[in-house]
Amino acid sequence: MNKQIPAPLISILADAISSLETHATMDSLFLYSNAPGEPPEGSKSSKAQTWLRRINNEADNPLSVVCLLYTSPSPRDKRQS
């Protein structure tokens, strides 16, 4: 089974994450999800795409990292409570 994140999903996730998160909460979200490496530079959309591609290249199971991204509580959620 291919465990890579499909390119269309990377695009959709990057758009969604960059729309919902600040730079700081995005960094926190990816770090919480065990995304490899330090936060990339650039716009939020570029940062999200770069990090998702890095997950594909460096993580043992990229889809498990995406699952953590999707299910992890965002610092944004705590502010809305």
C-alpha positions, 0 to 999 in steps of 0.5 A, a space after each residue: 500500500 502506498 503510504 505517501 500523501 497524494 499531491 492533490 491532498 497536499 494542495 487541499 491540506 495546505 490551503 485549509 491549514 494556511 486559511 485556518 492557522 497563524 504562523 505560530 499555530 501552524 508551527 505548533 500543529 506540525 511539531 505536535 504531529 511529529 512533522 520532521 525538521 524545523 518550520 520552513 520559511 515563507 508564506 503560510 501556504 508555502 510553509 504548509 506545502 513544504 512541510 507536507 512534502 517533507 513529511 512525504 520524503 522523510 516520515 516513515 508513515 506520512 499518512 499517520 502524520 497527516 492523521 495527527 494533523 487532522 485530529 490534533 487539537 489546534 491552539 485556535 480551538 482553545 481560544 474559541 472555547 
